[in-house]
């Protein structure tokens, strides 16, 4: 029963406690600081994410202002700013990365599958991209990026079937995007959708050798020879469907097998796109659809930067930055699991906004969102003219 329990505590019930405790033992999370447990640290950071706090001082001030309600949120101590800062600086961020991956594994089994990908019969599809987060060079000298700027880069792989990240690697902002492919184990039969910046034929051939498929955009000036022209519907968005072999001095050695080149005209914008894939059987229009789904990862980056605290970091060490990023991923997955578990009709964006103001209410979550929807439906629209009003 959720009677008498805060909304925050009900949300945190979705955390994989056993996986979290195993990660704490694995990385010796009990070592220091002893005044704040790993679970209390996670709950404090999650509270900051959900309520939109912008600094450690602000987070601690709000937690202290809660009084007895802090205990009902599951936070057993009255945290000090220095203690929470020390925990973020010194504790191994892999505690939270392993917890996030355990949540992702559970969420992939229960979240609804994208209907377009289900129609295509695609067993697995992933989008890979990165986002750069600018930092202050004086505060983050270890993340030197440019002459007067620091930054870190989050390399993310998003499961396109359920819309949640399944891999994240944090590096300095100088690291090239394509290098993340060296850290991935490719799944046979899966599709990997990549931007044009990931075109490296040696790495693409490694995807091909793993019996997986890639979809990307071809670079201009690519030297190739057409081996076969596949039929296309006249007047349709697909103008060319070709089987090709690379002819460049290096590229034909790096990728010695057949590729498929598809020219596509976007019916909405009229933009001409050239796709490159090693899948020779999927319909050309479906290849274009898979690439269009790549924009879900751009929406993920936009959502996280707008609603999660990753622009203003609470610590300046690499461990503190990675901890905050992984807690942001945990909160992101929590919102999606909450929506699915309780059958909420609101979007993840609306759910995050509502949670920020109701986390301390002692009401069942489903009732909170149901009553909110009823109140919204009952509010009259005074801008709407009545046909029979005289």
C-alpha positions in Angstrom: 0.0 0.0 0.0 1.2 3.5 -0.8 -1.0 5.3 1.8 1.1 7.7 3.9 4.1 7.3 1.6 5.6 10.2 -0.3 5.6 10.3 -4.1 9.4 10.4 -4.0 9.6 7.2 -2.0 7.1 5.5 -4.4 9.3 6.6 -7.4 12.4 5.3 -5.7 10.7 1.9 -5.2 11.5 1.3 -8.9 15.3 1.3 -8.1 16.9 -2.2 -8.5 18.0 -2.4 -4.8 19.7 -5.8 -5.1 21.8 -4.7 -8.1 22.6 -1.4 -6.3 23.8 -3.2 -3.2 25.9 -5.6 -5.3 27.5 -2.6 -7.0 28.2 -1.0 -3.6 30.0 -4.1 -2.5 31.8 -4.5 -5.8 33.4 -1.0 -5.7 33.8 -0.7 -1.9 31.2 2.0 -1.6 31.0 1.7 2.2 34.7 2.8 2.7 34.1 6.6 2.8 32.5 8.9 3.7 30.9 6.8 6.4 28.5 9.6 7.5 26.5 9.3 4.2 25.6 5.9 2.8 25.6 5.3 -1.0 21.8 5.0 -0.9 21.4 8.3 0.8 23.8 9.9 -1.7 21.8 8.5 -4.6 18.5 9.6 -3.1 19.9 13.1 -2.4 21.2 13.4 -6.0 17.9 12.0 -7.4 15.9 14.5 -5.3 18.1 17.3 -6.9 17.4 16.0 -10.4 13.6 15.6 -9.9 13.1 19.0 -8.2 15.4 21.0 -10.5 18.0 22.0 -7.9 21.0 23.7 -9.5 23.7 23.3 -6.8 24.7 21.2 -3.8 24.0 24.1 -1.4 20.5 24.6 -2.8 19.9 20.8 -2.6 21.0 20.5 1.0 19.0 23.6 2.1 15.8 22.2 0.6 16.4 18.8 2.1 16.9 20.3 5.6 13.8 22.4 5.1 11.7 19.2 4.6 12.1 18.3 8.3 10.4 15.0 9.1 9.2 14.6 5.5 12.8 14.0 4.6 12.7 10.7 6.5 9.4 9.7 4.7 11.3 10.3 1.4 13.7 7.5 2.5 16.6 9.8 3.3 17.7 8.8 6.7 20.3 11.5 7.5 20.3 15.3 7.5 23.0 15.8 4.9 25.7 18.5 5.1 27.0 20.1 1.9 30.6 19.1 2.6 29.6 15.4 3.2 27.6 15.2 0.0 30.4 16.9 -1.9 32.9 14.5 -0.5 30.8 11.5 -1.5 30.4 12.8 -5.1 34.2 13.5 -5.3 35.5 10.2 -3.9 33.0 7.4 -4.5 33.4 5.3 -7.6 30.9 6.4 -10.2 30.6 2.8 -11.5 28.3 2.2 -8.5 25.7 4.3 -10.3 26.6 3.3 -13.8 26.0 -0.4 -12.9 22.8 0.5 -11.2 21.6 2.4 -14.3 22.5 -0.5 -16.6 20.5 -2.9 -14.3 17.5 -0.5 -14.6 17.9 -0.4 -18.3 17.9 -4.2 -18.6 14.7 -4.4 -16.7 13.0 -1.5 -18.5 13.8 -3.0 -21.9 11.6 -6.0 -21.0 8.5 -3.9 -19.9 8.5 -0.7 -22.0 6.3 -0.7 -25.2 8.1 -1.3 -28.5 8.0 1.3 -31.3 5.2 0.3 -33.6 7.2 1.1 -36.8 10.1 -1.1 -35.7 7.7 -3.9 -34.7 6.1 -3.7 -38.2 9.5 -4.0 -39.8 10.3 -7.1 -37.7 13.6 -5.5 -36.4 14.8 -7.5 -33.5 17.1 -4.8 -32.2 17.9 -1.2 -33.4 20.2 1.3 -31.8 21.2 4.9 -32.5 24.7 6.1 -31.6 25.6 9.7 -31.1 27.3 12.1 -28.6 26.6 15.4 -27.0 29.2 17.9 -25.7 28.7 19.6 -22.4 30.7 22.9 -22.0 32.5 23.5 -18.7 34.5 26.3 -17.1 38.2 25.8 -17.8 39.2 27.2 -14.4 37.0 24.8 -12.5 37.6 21.8 -14.7 41.2 22.0 -15.9 41.3 18.2 -16.4 38.7 18.5 -19.1 40.6 20.9 -21.3 38.9 21.3 -24.7 39.9 24.5 -26.4 42.1 27.4 -25.6 39.7 29.0 -23.2 37.1 26.3 -22.8 36.7 22.9 -21.0 34.1 20.2 -21.8 33.1 16.6 -21.6 31.5 14.4 -24.2 28.8 11.8 -23.4 28.7 9.0 -26.0 25.3 7.4 -25.9 23.7 4.4 -27.5 19.9 4.5 -27.5 17.6 1.5 -27.9 15.3 2.7 -30.6 12.7 0.1 -29.8 11.9 1.4 -26.3 13.6 4.8 -26.4 16.0 4.5 -23.5 19.9 4.7 -23.4 21.6 1.3 -23.1 25.2 2.5 -23.1 27.0 5.7 -22.1 30.7 6.6 -22.1 32.0 9.9 -20.7 35.2 11.3 -22.2 36.9 14.6 -22.7 35.4 16.7 -25.4 38.5 16.2 -27.7 37.7 12.5 -28.1 36.4 11.8 -31.6 32.8 10.5 -31.9 33.8 7.4 -34.0 36.2 6.1 -31.4 33.3 5.0 -29.2 32.7 2.1 -31.7 35.9 0.5 -30.4 34.2 0.1 -27.0 31.0 -1.6 -28.2 30.2 -5.3 -28.6 27.9 -5.6 -31.6 24.9 -7.8 -31.5 24.3 -10.1 -34.4 21.2 -9.2 -36.4 20.9 -5.7 -34.8 20.8 -2.4 -36.7 23.1 0.4 -35.7 22.0 3.8 -37.0 24.9 6.3 -37.2 25.4 9.9 -38.3 27.8 10.8 -41.1 30.5 11.6 -38.6 30.8 7.8 -37.8 31.8 6.8 -41.3 35.0 4.9 -40.8 35.1 1.9 -43.1 37.5 -0.2 -40.9 35.0 0.2 -38.0 32.0 -0.3 -40.2 33.5 -3.5 -41.5 33.8 -4.7 -37.9 30.0 -4.2 -37.5 29.6 -6.2 -40.8 31.9 -9.0 -39.6 29.8 -9.3 -36.4 26.8 -10.1 -38.6 25.1 -6.9 -37.6 23.8 -4.1 -39.8 24.6 -0.4 -40.0 22.7 2.5 -41.5 24.5 5.8 -42.0 24.8 8.7 -44.5 27.5 8.6 -47.2 30.1 11.3 -47.3 30.6 13.4 -50.4 33.3 12.4 -52.9 33.1 8.7 -52.0 34.9 6.6 -54.8 32.8 3.6 -55.7 31.6 1.5 -58.6 28.0 0.3 -59.1 27.7 -3.4 -59.4 23.9 -3.7 -59.6 20.9 -1.3 -59.8 17.9 -2.4 -57.8 14.4 -1.4 -59.1 12.7 1.6 -57.5 9.1 2.9 -57.8 8.9 5.8 -60.3 7.9 9.1 -58.7 8.6 7.8 -55.2 10.9 9.2 -52.6 13.6 6.6 -53.4 15.4 7.7 -56.6 18.4 5.3 -56.5 19.0 1.9 -55.0 22.4 0.5 -55.9 24.8 -2.3 -54.8 28.3 -0.9 -54.9 31.9 -1.7 -54.2 34.4 0.9 -52.9 37.3 1.8 -55.3 39.5 4.1 -53.2 43.1 3.0 -52.6 42.5 2.6 -48.8 38.7 2.2 -48.6 38.5 -0.9 -50.9 41.0 -2.6 -48.5 39.3 -1.4 -45.3 35.8 -2.5 -46.6 36.2 -5.2 -49.3 32.6 -6.3 -49.3 29.4 -5.1 -51.1 27.6 -2.0 -49.8 24.2 -0.6 -50.6 23.7 3.0 -51.6 20.3 4.6 -51.4 19.3 8.1 -52.7 16.2 9.4 -50.9 14.2 12.6 -51.3 12.4 13.7 -48.1 8.7 14.2 -49.2 8.2 16.9 -46.6 11.4 19.1 -46.9 12.6 18.0 -50.3 16.1 17.4 -48.9 18.2 14.8 -50.7 19.8 12.2 -48.5 22.2 9.4 -49.5 22.2 6.4 -47.2 24.8 3.7 -46.9 24.1 0.2 -45.4 25.3 -3.3 -45.5 21.8 -4.7 -45.4 20.9 -5.8 -48.9 17.3 -7.1 -48.3 15.4 -4.4 -46.3 13.2 -2.2 -48.5 14.9 1.1 -49.3 12.0 3.1 -47.8 12.4 1.2 -44.5 16.1 2.0 -44.5 15.2 5.7 -44.7 12.6 5.1 -41.9 15.3 3.6 -39.6 17.5 6.6 -40.2 14.6 8.9 -39.4 14.3 7.2 -36.0 17.8 8.3 -35.2 16.3 11.7 -34.3 15.0 10.1 -31.0 18.5 10.3 -29.6 18.6 14.1 -30.4 15.3 14.4 -28.5 16.9 12.5 -25.6 19.8 15.0 -25.4 17.4 17.9 -25.6 15.2 16.5 -22.9 18.0 15.7 -20.6 19.6 19.1 -20.9 16.2 20.9 -20.3 14.9 18.8 -17.4 17.9 17.1 -15.8 20.7 18.8 -13.9 23.7 18.1 -16.3 24.5 21.7 -17.3 25.4 22.8 -13.7 27.6 20.2 -12.1 27.7 19.8 -8.3 31.4 18.8 -8.3 34.5 19.5 -10.3 36.3 16.1 -10.2 35.8 13.5 -13.0 34.1 11.2 -10.5 31.6 13.9 -9.5 30.8 14.7 -13.1 30.3 11.0 -14.0 28.2 10.4 -10.9 25.8 13.2 -11.8 25.5 12.1 -15.4 24.7 8.5 -14.4 22.1 9.7 -11.8 20.6 11.7 -14.6 20.3 8.5 -16.7 18.7 6.7 -13.6 16.1 9.4 -13.3 15.4 9.4 -17.0 14.7 5.6 -16.9 12.7 6.0 -13.7 10.3 8.5 -15.4 9.8 6.1 -18.3 9.2 3.1 -16.1 6.8 5.1 -13.9 4.8 6.0 -17.0 4.6 2.4 -18.1 4.1 0.8 -14.6 1.1 3.1 -13.7 -0.3 3.5 -17.2 0.1 7.3 -17.1 -1.3 9.3 -20.0 1.1 12.2 -19.6 4.3 12.5 -21.7 7.7 11.9 -19.9 8.2 15.7 -20.2 4.9 16.4 -18.3 5.6 13.6 -15.8 9.0 15.2 -14.9 7.4 18.6 -14.5 4.6 17.3 -12.3 7.0 15.2 -10.1 9.1 18.3 -9.4 6.2 19.8 -7.4 4.6 16.8 -5.8 7.5 14.7 -4.6 6.7 15.3 -0.9 3.0 14.6 -1.1 1.7 11.5 0.6 -0.6 10.3 -2.1 -0.5 7.2 -4.4 1.2 8.2 -7.7 -1.6 7.1 -9.9 -4.1 9.1 -7.9 -1.9 12.2 -8.2 -1.9 12.1 -12.0 -5.5 11.0 -12.3 -6.7 13.9 -10.1 -4.5 16.3 -12.0 -6.0 15.2 -15.3 -9.5 15.6 -13.9 -8.7 19.1 -12.7 -7.3 20.0 -16.1 -10.4 18.7 -17.9 -12.7 20.6 -15.5 -11.1 24.0 -16.1 -13.3 26.0 -18.5 -11.7 27.6 -21.5 -12.8 31.2 -21.2 -11.2 32.0 -24.6 -13.6 29.7 -26.3 -16.7 31.5 -27.5 -20.1 29.9 -26.8 -22.4 29.4 -29.7 -25.5 30.1 -27.7 -24.2 32.8 -25.3 -26.2 36.1 -25.7 
